[in-house]
């Protein structure tokens, strides 16, 4: 398939799932507390944080790949 493509997406998805799964297994109480806080948080700051995290992720992938 060459550079990029669906294989990179699947690899990134697998890495994300592995990382999150290990964190959840190691710190379940912290995750539960964070989820409770997120349920009470207003949507706008969460949207902004999500957009910033997504932009940083895209930038990191771009820097690593090119």
N, CA, C, O and CB atoms as a CASP TS submission, in Angstrom:
PFRMAT TS
TARGET T0000
AUTHOR 0000-0000-0000
METHOD Language model
MODEL 1
PARENT N/A
ATOM      1  N   UNK     1       0.809  -1.191   0.000  1.00  0.00           N
ATOM      2  CA  UNK     1       0.000   0.000   0.000  1.00  0.00           C
ATOM      3  C   UNK     1       0.854   1.258   0.000  1.00  0.00           C
ATOM      4  O   UNK     1       0.351   2.332  -0.327  1.00  0.00           O
ATOM      5  CB  UNK     1      -0.921  -0.003   1.186  1.00  0.00           C
ATOM      6  N   UNK     2       2.111   1.160   0.351  1.00  0.00           N
ATOM      7  CA  UNK     2       2.968   2.335   0.332  1.00  0.00           C
ATOM      8  C   UNK     2       2.831   3.159   1.596  1.00  0.00           C
ATOM      9  O   UNK     2       2.386   2.671   2.634  1.00  0.00           O
ATOM     10  CB  UNK     2       2.654   3.186  -0.867  1.00  0.00           C
ATOM     11  N   UNK     3       3.224   4.421   1.488  1.00  0.00           N
ATOM     12  CA  UNK     3       3.151   5.323   2.637  1.00  0.00           C
ATOM     13  C   UNK     3       1.721   5.738   2.917  1.00  0.00           C
ATOM     14  O   UNK     3       0.915   5.921   2.005  1.00  0.00           O
ATOM     15  CB  UNK     3       4.011   6.557   2.405  1.00  0.00           C
ATOM     16  N   UNK     4       1.427   5.880   4.193  1.00  0.00           N
ATOM     17  CA  UNK     4       0.119   6.397   4.574  1.00  0.00           C
ATOM     18  C   UNK     4      -0.980   5.383   4.347  1.00  0.00           C
ATOM     19  O   UNK     4      -0.764   4.171   4.386  1.00  0.00           O
ATOM     20  CB  UNK     4      -0.187   7.655   3.810  1.00  0.00           C
ATOM     21  N   UNK     5      -2.153   5.909   4.110  1.00  0.00           N
ATOM     22  CA  UNK     5      -3.277   5.048   3.809  1.00  0.00           C
ATOM     23  C   UNK     5      -3.924   4.452   5.037  1.00  0.00           C
ATOM     24  O   UNK     5      -3.692   4.875   6.169  1.00  0.00           O
ATOM     25  CB  UNK     5      -2.844   3.964   2.909  1.00  0.00           C
ATOM     26  N   UNK     6      -4.731   3.471   4.775  1.00  0.00           N
ATOM     27  CA  UNK     6      -5.532   2.852   5.820  1.00  0.00           C
ATOM     28  C   UNK     6      -4.674   2.105   6.828  1.00  0.00           C
ATOM     29  O   UNK     6      -5.065   1.989   7.990  1.00  0.00           O
ATOM     30  CB  UNK     6      -6.544   1.912   5.211  1.00  0.00           C
ATOM     31  N   UNK     7      -3.523   1.596   6.424  1.00  0.00           N
ATOM     32  CA  UNK     7      -2.677   0.859   7.369  1.00  0.00           C
ATOM     33  C   UNK     7      -2.174   1.765   8.483  1.00  0.00           C
ATOM     34  O   UNK     7      -2.085   1.331   9.632  1.00  0.00           O
ATOM     35  CB  UNK     7      -1.490   0.222   6.639  1.00  0.00           C
ATOM     36  N   UNK     8      -1.844   3.011   8.170  1.00  0.00           N
ATOM     37  CA  UNK     8      -1.435   3.955   9.211  1.00  0.00           C
ATOM     38  C   UNK     8      -2.596   4.267  10.150  1.00  0.00           C
ATOM     39  O   UNK     8      -2.413   4.372  11.362  1.00  0.00           O
ATOM     40  CB  UNK     8      -0.901   5.251   8.582  1.00  0.00           C
ATOM     41  N   UNK     9      -3.777   4.412   9.586  1.00  0.00           N
ATOM     42  CA  UNK     9      -4.959   4.686  10.402  1.00  0.00           C
ATOM     43  C   UNK     9      -5.217   3.534  11.370  1.00  0.00           C
ATOM     44  O   UNK     9      -5.477   3.759  12.552  1.00  0.00           O
ATOM     45  CB  UNK     9      -6.193   4.922   9.508  1.00  0.00           C
ATOM     46  N   UNK    10      -5.147   2.317  10.876  1.00  0.00           N
ATOM     47  CA  UNK    10      -5.394   1.147  11.724  1.00  0.00           C
ATOM     48  C   UNK    10      -4.305   1.022  12.786  1.00  0.00           C
ATOM     49  O   UNK    10      -4.598   0.673  13.930  1.00  0.00           O
ATOM     50  CB  UNK    10      -5.461  -0.142  10.871  1.00  0.00           C
ATOM     51  N   UNK    11      -3.061   1.301  12.426  1.00  0.00           N
ATOM     52  CA  UNK    11      -1.972   1.252  13.404  1.00  0.00           C
ATOM     53  C   UNK    11      -2.175   2.309  14.492  1.00  0.00           C
ATOM     54  O   UNK    11      -1.980   2.025  15.674  1.00  0.00           O
ATOM     55  CB  UNK    11      -0.612   1.459  12.708  1.00  0.00           C
ATOM     56  N   UNK    12      -2.563   3.515  14.102  1.00  0.00           N
ATOM     57  CA  UNK    12      -2.806   4.584  15.074  1.00  0.00           C
ATOM     58  C   UNK    12      -3.984   4.236  15.973  1.00  0.00           C
ATOM     59  O   UNK    12      -3.931   4.477  17.179  1.00  0.00           O
ATOM     60  CB  UNK    12      -3.065   5.918  14.358  1.00  0.00           C
ATOM     61  N   UNK    13      -5.036   3.678  15.410  1.00  0.00           N
ATOM     62  CA  UNK    13      -6.199   3.278  16.191  1.00  0.00           C
ATOM     63  C   UNK    13      -5.818   2.183  17.197  1.00  0.00           C
ATOM     64  O   UNK    13      -6.236   2.227  18.354  1.00  0.00           O
ATOM     65  CB  UNK    13      -7.329   2.788  15.260  1.00  0.00           C
ATOM     66  N   UNK    14      -5.036   1.215  16.757  1.00  0.00           N
ATOM     67  CA  UNK    14      -4.582   0.154  17.642  1.00  0.00           C
ATOM     68  C   UNK    14      -3.715   0.685  18.772  1.00  0.00           C
ATOM     69  O   UNK    14      -3.856   0.252  19.916  1.00  0.00           O
ATOM     70  CB  UNK    14      -3.821  -0.885  16.856  1.00  0.00           C
ATOM     71  N   UNK    15      -2.823   1.614  18.467  1.00  0.00           N
ATOM     72  CA  UNK    15      -1.970   2.214  19.492  1.00  0.00           C
ATOM     73  C   UNK    15      -2.806   2.988  20.505  1.00  0.00           C
ATOM     74  O   UNK    15      -2.562   2.908  21.709  1.00  0.00           O
ATOM     75  CB  UNK    15      -0.926   3.138  18.848  1.00  0.00           C
ATOM     76  N   UNK    16      -3.790   3.736  20.019  1.00  0.00           N
ATOM     77  CA  UNK    16      -4.664   4.492  20.908  1.00  0.00           C
ATOM     78  C   UNK    16      -5.441   3.553  21.830  1.00  0.00           C
ATOM     79  O   UNK    16      -5.531   3.798  23.033  1.00  0.00           O
ATOM     80  CB  UNK    16      -5.632   5.363  20.094  1.00  0.00           C
ATOM     81  N   UNK    17      -5.997   2.490  21.274  1.00  0.00           N
ATOM     82  CA  UNK    17      -6.765   1.537  22.082  1.00  0.00           C
ATOM     83  C   UNK    17      -5.880   0.835  23.110  1.00  0.00           C
ATOM     84  O   UNK    17      -6.299   0.622  24.248  1.00  0.00           O
ATOM     85  CB  UNK    17      -7.439   0.499  21.180  1.00  0.00           C
ATOM     86  N   UNK    18      -4.670   0.479  22.717  1.00  0.00           N
ATOM     87  CA  UNK    18      -3.744  -0.166  23.648  1.00  0.00           C
ATOM     88  C   UNK    18      -3.391   0.776  24.793  1.00  0.00           C
ATOM     89  O   UNK    18      -3.398   0.372  25.956  1.00  0.00           O
ATOM     90  CB  UNK    18      -2.467  -0.615  22.917  1.00  0.00           C
ATOM     91  N   UNK    19      -3.087   2.017  24.471  1.00  0.00           N
ATOM     92  CA  UNK    19      -2.717   2.998  25.488  1.00  0.00           C
ATOM     93  C   UNK    19      -3.882   3.257  26.443  1.00  0.00           C
ATOM     94  O   UNK    19      -3.709   3.235  27.662  1.00  0.00           O
ATOM     95  CB  UNK    19      -2.270   4.311  24.828  1.00  0.00           C
ATOM     96  N   UNK    20      -5.052   3.498  25.892  1.00  0.00           N
ATOM     97  CA  UNK    20      -6.214   3.764  26.739  1.00  0.00           C
ATOM     98  C   UNK    20      -6.596   2.537  27.564  1.00  0.00           C
ATOM     99  O   UNK    20      -6.975   2.664  28.728  1.00  0.00           O
ATOM    100  CB  UNK    20      -7.401   4.209  25.884  1.00  0.00           C
ATOM    101  N   UNK    21      -6.497   1.372  26.976  1.00  0.00           N
ATOM    102  CA  UNK    21      -6.814   0.152  27.720  1.00  0.00           C
ATOM    103  C   UNK    21      -5.866  -0.080  28.882  1.00  0.00           C
ATOM    104  O   UNK    21      -6.292  -0.472  29.967  1.00  0.00           O
ATOM    105  CB  UNK    21      -6.782  -1.041  26.797  1.00  0.00           C
ATOM    106  N   UNK    22      -4.579   0.162  28.658  1.00  0.00           N
ATOM    107  CA  UNK    22      -3.601   0.002  29.736  1.00  0.00           C
ATOM    108  C   UNK    22      -3.820   1.027  30.841  1.00  0.00           C
ATOM    109  O   UNK    22      -3.701   0.707  32.024  1.00  0.00           O
ATOM    110  CB  UNK    22      -2.179   0.125  29.186  1.00  0.00           C
ATOM    111  N   UNK    23      -4.141   2.261  30.453  1.00  0.00           N
ATOM    112  CA  UNK    23      -4.411   3.296  31.462  1.00  0.00           C
ATOM    113  C   UNK    23      -5.666   2.962  32.255  1.00  0.00           C
ATOM    114  O   UNK    23      -5.690   3.137  33.473  1.00  0.00           O
ATOM    115  CB  UNK    23      -4.562   4.678  30.797  1.00  0.00           C
ATOM    116  N   UNK    24      -6.693   2.491  31.591  1.00  0.00           N
ATOM    117  CA  UNK    24      -7.930   2.114  32.274  1.00  0.00           C
ATOM    118  C   UNK    24      -7.691   0.945  33.230  1.00  0.00           C
ATOM    119  O   UNK    24      -8.218   0.937  34.343  1.00  0.00           O
ATOM    120  CB  UNK    24      -9.016   1.747  31.250  1.00  0.00           C
ATOM    121  N   UNK    25      -6.910  -0.026  32.809  1.00  0.00           N
ATOM    122  CA  UNK    25      -6.616  -1.176  33.662  1.00  0.00           C
ATOM    123  C   UNK    25      -5.766  -0.777  34.868  1.00  0.00           C
ATOM    124  O   UNK    25      -5.944  -1.314  35.961  1.00  0.00           O
ATOM    125  CB  UNK    25      -5.903  -2.261  32.857  1.00  0.00           C
ATOM    126  N   UNK    26      -4.855   0.150  34.671  1.00  0.00           N
ATOM    127  CA  UNK    26      -3.953   0.546  35.746  1.00  0.00           C
ATOM    128  C   UNK    26      -4.589   1.535  36.720  1.00  0.00           C
ATOM    129  O   UNK    26      -4.274   1.517  37.910  1.00  0.00           O
ATOM    130  CB  UNK    26      -2.702   1.147  35.163  1.00  0.00           C
ATOM    131  N   UNK    27      -5.485   2.401  36.228  1.00  0.00           N
ATOM    132  CA  UNK    27      -6.042   3.474  37.057  1.00  0.00           C
ATOM    133  C   UNK    27      -7.554   3.599  36.899  1.00  0.00           C
ATOM    134  O   UNK    27      -8.031   4.651  36.473  1.00  0.00           O
ATOM    135  CB  UNK    27      -5.381   4.797  36.710  1.00  0.00           C
ATOM    136  N   UNK    28      -8.318   2.568  37.226  1.00  0.00           N
ATOM    137  CA  UNK    28      -9.773   2.642  37.014  1.00  0.00           C
ATOM    138  C   UNK    28     -10.467   3.717  37.847  1.00  0.00           C
ATOM    139  O   UNK    28     -11.430   4.325  37.381  1.00  0.00           O
ATOM    140  CB  UNK    28     -10.393   1.310  37.325  1.00  0.00           C
ATOM    141  N   UNK    29     -10.002   3.959  39.054  1.00  0.00           N
ATOM    142  CA  UNK    29     -10.638   4.982  39.896  1.00  0.00           C
ATOM    143  C   UNK    29     -10.428   6.380  39.320  1.00  0.00           C
ATOM    144  O   UNK    29     -11.321   7.225  39.383  1.00  0.00           O
ATOM    145  CB  UNK    29     -10.084   4.918  41.328  1.00  0.00           C
ATOM    146  N   UNK    30      -9.260   6.616  38.769  1.00  0.00           N
ATOM    147  CA  UNK    30      -8.982   7.923  38.158  1.00  0.00           C
ATOM    148  C   UNK    30      -9.889   8.126  36.952  1.00  0.00           C
ATOM    149  O   UNK    30     -10.425   9.218  36.762  1.00  0.00           O
ATOM    150  CB  UNK    30      -7.487   8.036  37.738  1.00  0.00           C
ATOM    151  N   UNK    31     -10.069   7.097  36.140  1.00  0.00           N
ATOM    152  CA  UNK    31     -10.953   7.193  34.969  1.00  0.00           C
ATOM    153  C   UNK    31     -12.386   7.472  35.402  1.00  0.00           C
ATOM    154  O   UNK    31     -13.068   8.309  34.813  1.00  0.00           O
ATOM    155  CB  UNK    31     -10.894   5.897  34.132  1.00  0.00           C
ATOM    156  N   UNK    32     -12.834   6.769  36.428  1.00  0.00           N
ATOM    157  CA  UNK    32     -14.211   6.958  36.906  1.00  0.00           C
ATOM    158  C   UNK    32     -14.409   8.401  37.389  1.00  0.00           C
ATOM    159  O   UNK    32     -15.423   9.030  37.086  1.00  0.00           O
ATOM    160  CB  UNK    32     -14.536   5.954  38.053  1.00  0.00           C
ATOM    161  N   UNK    33     -13.440   8.912  38.134  1.00  0.00           N
ATOM    162  CA  UNK    33     -13.517  10.289  38.621  1.00  0.00           C
ATOM    163  C   UNK    33     -13.496  11.282  37.461  1.00  0.00           C
ATOM    164  O   UNK    33     -14.243  12.260  37.468  1.00  0.00           O
ATOM    165  CB  UNK    33     -12.360  10.581  39.587  1.00  0.00           C
ATOM    166  N   UNK    34     -12.651  11.037  36.476  1.00  0.00           N
ATOM    167  CA  UNK    34     -12.577  11.928  35.314  1.00  0.00           C
ATOM    168  C   UNK    34     -13.889  11.910  34.525  1.00  0.00           C
ATOM    169  O   UNK    34     -14.348  12.954  34.062  1.00  0.00           O
ATOM    170  CB  UNK    34     -11.404  11.521  34.401  1.00  0.00           C
ATOM    171  N   UNK    35     -14.486  10.739  34.372  1.00  0.00           N
ATOM    172  CA  UNK    35     -15.759  10.663  33.658  1.00  0.00           C
ATOM    173  C   UNK    35     -16.869  11.408  34.387  1.00  0.00           C
ATOM    174  O   UNK    35     -17.696  12.064  33.753  1.00  0.00           O
ATOM    175  CB  UNK    35     -16.161   9.215  33.460  1.00  0.00           C
ATOM    176  N   UNK    36     -16.892  11.313  35.706  1.00  0.00           N
ATOM    177  CA  UNK    36     -17.894  12.065  36.483  1.00  0.00           C
ATOM    178  C   UNK    36     -17.712  13.564  36.279  1.00  0.00           C
ATOM    179  O   UNK    36     -18.688  14.298  36.117  1.00  0.00           O
ATOM    180  CB  UNK    36     -17.792  11.719  37.990  1.00  0.00           C
ATOM    181  N   UNK    37     -16.459  14.016  36.288  1.00  0.00           N
ATOM    182  CA  UNK    37     -16.194  15.438  36.083  1.00  0.00           C
ATOM    183  C   UNK    37     -16.612  15.873  34.691  1.00  0.00           C
ATOM    184  O   UNK    37     -17.152  16.965  34.515  1.00  0.00           O
ATOM    185  CB  UNK    37     -14.716  15.746  36.306  1.00  0.00           C
ATOM    186  N   UNK    38     -16.363  15.017  33.691  1.00  0.00           N
ATOM    187  CA  UNK    38     -16.724  15.353  32.315  1.00  0.00           C
ATOM    188  C   UNK    38     -18.236  15.450  32.150  1.00  0.00           C
ATOM    189  O   UNK    38     -18.716  16.283  31.380  1.00  0.00           O
ATOM    190  CB  UNK    38     -16.157  14.313  31.348  1.00  0.00           C
ATOM    191  N   UNK    39     -18.994  14.616  32.857  1.00  0.00           N
ATOM    192  CA  UNK    39     -20.451  14.658  32.758  1.00  0.00           C
ATOM    193  C   UNK    39     -21.011  15.966  33.304  1.00  0.00           C
ATOM    194  O   UNK    39     -22.064  16.426  32.861  1.00  0.00           O
ATOM    195  CB  UNK    39     -21.064  13.480  33.504  1.00  0.00           C
ATOM    196  N   UNK    40     -20.315  16.560  34.256  1.00  0.00           N
ATOM    197  CA  UNK    40     -20.776  17.821  34.844  1.00  0.00           C
ATOM    198  C   UNK    40     -20.245  19.047  34.112  1.00  0.00           C
ATOM    199  O   UNK    40     -20.753  20.150  34.315  1.00  0.00           O
ATOM    200  CB  UNK    40     -20.367  17.890  36.294  1.00  0.00           C
ATOM    201  N   UNK    41     -19.240  18.877  33.272  1.00  0.00           N
ATOM    202  CA  UNK    41     -18.597  20.011  32.598  1.00  0.00           C
ATOM    203  C   UNK    41     -19.476  20.559  31.485  1.00  0.00           C
ATOM    204  O   UNK    41     -20.215  19.806  30.850  1.00  0.00           O
ATOM    205  CB  UNK    41     -17.236  19.596  32.032  1.00  0.00           C
ATOM    206  N   UNK    42     -19.402  21.874  31.240  1.00  0.00           N
ATOM    207  CA  UNK    42     -20.132  22.454  30.115  1.00  0.00           C
ATOM    208  C   UNK    42     -19.566  21.963  28.783  1.00  0.00           C
ATOM    209  O   UNK    42     -18.397  21.588  28.695  1.00  0.00           O
ATOM    210  CB  UNK    42     -20.081  23.988  30.179  1.00  0.00           C
ATOM    211  N   UNK    43     -20.405  21.969  27.754  1.00  0.00           N
ATOM    212  CA  UNK    43     -19.997  21.404  26.463  1.00  0.00           C
ATOM    213  C   UNK    43     -18.951  22.239  25.737  1.00  0.00           C
ATOM    214  O   UNK    43     -18.041  21.678  25.126  1.00  0.00           O
ATOM    215  CB  UNK    43     -21.198  21.246  25.580  1.00  0.00           C
ATOM    216  N   UNK    44     -19.054  23.551  25.787  1.00  0.00           N
ATOM    217  CA  UNK    44     -18.146  24.392  24.992  1.00  0.00           C
ATOM    218  C   UNK    44     -16.674  24.165  25.326  1.00  0.00           C
ATOM    219  O   UNK    44     -15.880  23.962  24.407  1.00  0.00           O
ATOM    220  CB  UNK    44     -18.484  25.851  25.201  1.00  0.00           C
ATOM    221  N   UNK    45     -16.269  24.190  26.604  1.00  0.00           N
ATOM    222  CA  UNK    45     -14.853  23.912  26.888  1.00  0.00           C
ATOM    223  C   UNK    45     -14.422  22.513  26.454  1.00  0.00           C
ATOM    224  O   UNK    45     -13.283  22.310  26.033  1.00  0.00           O
ATOM    225  CB  UNK    45     -14.583  24.082  28.368  1.00  0.00           C
ATOM    226  N   UNK    46     -15.339  21.550  26.560  1.00  0.00           N
ATOM    227  CA  UNK    46     -15.000  20.194  26.131  1.00  0.00           C
ATOM    228  C   UNK    46     -14.804  20.141  24.624  1.00  0.00           C
ATOM    229  O   UNK    46     -13.905  19.456  24.136  1.00  0.00           O
ATOM    230  CB  UNK    46     -16.091  19.203  26.558  1.00  0.00           C
ATOM    231  N   UNK    47     -15.640  20.858  23.885  1.00  0.00           N
ATOM    232  CA  UNK    47     -15.475  20.903  22.424  1.00  0.00           C
ATOM    233  C   UNK    47     -14.144  21.539  22.053  1.00  0.00           C
ATOM    234  O   UNK    47     -13.437  21.051  21.172  1.00  0.00           O
ATOM    235  CB  UNK    47     -16.632  21.681  21.769  1.00  0.00           C
ATOM    236  N   UNK    48     -13.810  22.629  22.727  1.00  0.00           N
ATOM    237  CA  UNK    48     -12.540  23.312  22.454  1.00  0.00           C
ATOM    238  C   UNK    48     -11.369  22.383  22.773  1.00  0.00           C
ATOM    239  O   UNK    48     -10.424  22.289  21.991  1.00  0.00           O
ATOM    240  CB  UNK    48     -12.432  24.625  23.280  1.00  0.00           C
ATOM    241  N   UNK    49     -11.425  21.699  23.912  1.00  0.00           N
ATOM    242  CA  UNK    49     -10.355  20.769  24.271  1.00  0.00           C
ATOM    243  C   UNK    49     -10.239  19.647  23.242  1.00  0.00           C
ATOM    244  O   UNK    49      -9.133  19.239  22.887  1.00  0.00           O
ATOM    245  CB  UNK    49     -10.603  20.181  25.668  1.00  0.00           C
ATOM    246  N   UNK    50     -11.385  19.147  22.761  1.00  0.00           N
ATOM    247  CA  UNK    50     -11.365  18.105  21.737  1.00  0.00           C
ATOM    248  C   UNK    50     -10.756  18.587  20.432  1.00  0.00           C
ATOM    249  O   UNK    50      -9.979  17.871  19.800  1.00  0.00           O
ATOM    250  CB  UNK    50     -12.763  17.602  21.486  1.00  0.00           C
ATOM    251  N   UNK    51     -11.110  19.801  20.031  1.00  0.00           N
ATOM    252  CA  UNK    51     -10.536  20.362  18.799  1.00  0.00           C
ATOM    253  C   UNK    51      -9.035  20.589  18.934  1.00  0.00           C
ATOM    254  O   UNK    51      -8.272  20.309  18.009  1.00  0.00           O
ATOM    255  CB  UNK    51     -11.228  21.679  18.441  1.00  0.00           C
ATOM    256  N   UNK    52      -8.621  21.095  20.081  1.00  0.00           N
ATOM    257  CA  UNK    52      -7.187  21.312  20.305  1.00  0.00           C
ATOM    258  C   UNK    52      -6.439  19.976  20.306  1.00  0.00           C
ATOM    259  O   UNK    52      -5.387  19.856  19.678  1.00  0.00           O
ATOM    260  CB  UNK    52      -6.951  22.060  21.644  1.00  0.00           C
ATOM    261  N   UNK    53      -6.973  18.977  21.003  1.00  0.00           N
ATOM    262  CA  UNK    53      -6.330  17.654  21.034  1.00  0.00           C
ATOM    263  C   UNK    53      -6.258  17.055  19.631  1.00  0.00           C
ATOM    264  O   UNK    53      -5.238  16.482  19.249  1.00  0.00           O
ATOM    265  CB  UNK    53      -7.096  16.700  21.979  1.00  0.00           C
ATOM    266  N   UNK    54      -7.338  17.186  18.867  1.00  0.00           N
ATOM    267  CA  UNK    54      -7.332  16.675  17.495  1.00  0.00           C
ATOM    268  C   UNK    54      -6.305  17.377  16.629  1.00  0.00           C
ATOM    269  O   UNK    54      -5.598  16.735  15.852  1.00  0.00           O
ATOM    270  CB  UNK    54      -8.703  16.823  16.875  1.00  0.00           C
ATOM    271  N   UNK    55      -6.218  18.700  16.760  1.00  0.00           N
ATOM    272  CA  UNK    55      -5.249  19.467  15.974  1.00  0.00           C
ATOM    273  C   UNK    55      -3.821  19.076  16.343  1.00  0.00           C
ATOM    274  O   UNK    55      -2.968  18.939  15.466  1.00  0.00           O
ATOM    275  CB  UNK    55      -5.456  20.976  16.187  1.00  0.00           C
ATOM    276  N   UNK    56      -3.560  18.898  17.624  1.00  0.00           N
ATOM    277  CA  UNK    56      -2.225  18.475  18.051  1.00  0.00           C
ATOM    278  C   UNK    56      -1.909  17.086  17.506  1.00  0.00           C
ATOM    279  O   UNK    56      -0.790  16.828  17.063  1.00  0.00           O
ATOM    280  CB  UNK    56      -2.117  18.483  19.592  1.00  0.00           C
ATOM    281  N   UNK    57      -2.891  16.198  17.538  1.00  0.00           N
ATOM    282  CA  UNK    57      -2.688  14.864  16.988  1.00  0.00           C
ATOM    283  C   UNK    57      -2.356  14.884  15.508  1.00  0.00           C
ATOM    284  O   UNK    57      -1.437  14.197  15.062  1.00  0.00           O
ATOM    285  CB  UNK    57      -3.908  14.027  17.215  1.00  0.00           C
ATOM    286  N   UNK    58      -3.107  15.675  14.740  1.00  0.00           N
ATOM    287  CA  UNK    58      -2.841  15.796  13.300  1.00  0.00           C
ATOM    288  C   UNK    58      -1.451  16.382  13.068  1.00  0.00           C
ATOM    289  O   UNK    58      -0.717  15.918  12.196  1.00  0.00           O
ATOM    290  CB  UNK    58      -3.916  16.679  12.614  1.00  0.00           C
ATOM    291  N   UNK    59      -1.092  17.396  13.842  1.00  0.00           N
ATOM    292  CA  UNK    59       0.222  18.012  13.705  1.00  0.00           C
ATOM    293  C   UNK    59       1.330  17.004  14.016  1.00  0.00           C
ATOM    294  O   UNK    59       2.328  16.942  13.299  1.00  0.00           O
ATOM    295  CB  UNK    59       0.337  19.233  14.629  1.00  0.00           C
ATOM    296  N   UNK    60       1.162  16.224  15.069  1.00  0.00           N
ATOM    297  CA  UNK    60       2.174  15.202  15.401  1.00  0.00           C
ATOM    298  C   UNK    60       2.326  14.169  14.296  1.00  0.00           C
ATOM    299  O   UNK    60       3.442  13.796  13.934  1.00  0.00           O
ATOM    300  CB  UNK    60       1.809  14.498  16.705  1.00  0.00           C
ATOM    301  N   UNK    61       1.206  13.711  13.764  1.00  0.00           N
ATOM    302  CA  UNK    61       1.271  12.744  12.667  1.00  0.00           C
ATOM    303  C   UNK    61       1.977  13.361  11.462  1.00  0.00           C
ATOM    304  O   UNK    61       2.809  12.714  10.827  1.00  0.00           O
ATOM    305  CB  UNK    61      -0.147  12.268  12.273  1.00  0.00           C
ATOM    306  N   UNK    62       1.644  14.608  11.152  1.00  0.00           N
ATOM    307  CA  UNK    62       2.279  15.286  10.021  1.00  0.00           C
ATOM    308  C   UNK    62       3.791  15.407  10.238  1.00  0.00           C
ATOM    309  O   UNK    62       4.576  15.153   9.325  1.00  0.00           O
ATOM    310  CB  UNK    62       1.657  16.682   9.813  1.00  0.00           C
ATOM    311  N   UNK    63       4.192  15.796  11.451  1.00  0.00           N
ATOM    312  CA  UNK    63       5.622  15.966  11.727  1.00  0.00           C
ATOM    313  C   UNK    63       6.379  14.637  11.651  1.00  0.00           C
ATOM    314  O   UNK    63       7.520  14.595  11.191  1.00  0.00           O
ATOM    315  CB  UNK    63       5.817  16.596  13.109  1.00  0.00           C
ATOM    316  N   UNK    64       5.747  13.563  12.099  1.00  0.00           N
ATOM    317  CA  UNK    64       6.406  12.255  12.074  1.00  0.00           C
ATOM    318  C   UNK    64       6.478  11.711  10.655  1.00  0.00           C
ATOM    319  O   UNK    64       7.478  11.109  10.265  1.00  0.00           O
ATOM    320  CB  UNK    64       5.669  11.262  12.981  1.00  0.00           C
ATOM    321  N   UNK    65       5.419  11.923   9.885  1.00  0.00           N
ATOM    322  CA  UNK    65       5.343  11.331   8.545  1.00  0.00           C
ATOM    323  C   UNK    65       6.127  12.130   7.490  1.00  0.00           C
ATOM    324  O   UNK    65       6.585  11.542   6.510  1.00  0.00           O
ATOM    325  CB  UNK    65       3.888  11.222   8.119  1.00  0.00           C
ATOM    326  N   UNK    66       6.291  13.426   7.658  1.00  0.00           N
ATOM    327  CA  UNK    66       6.904  14.241   6.604  1.00  0.00           C
ATOM    328  C   UNK    66       8.028  15.019   7.126  1.00  0.00           C
ATOM    329  O   UNK    66       8.663  15.763   6.379  1.00  0.00           O
ATOM    330  CB  UNK    66       5.919  15.161   5.978  1.00  0.00           C
TER
END
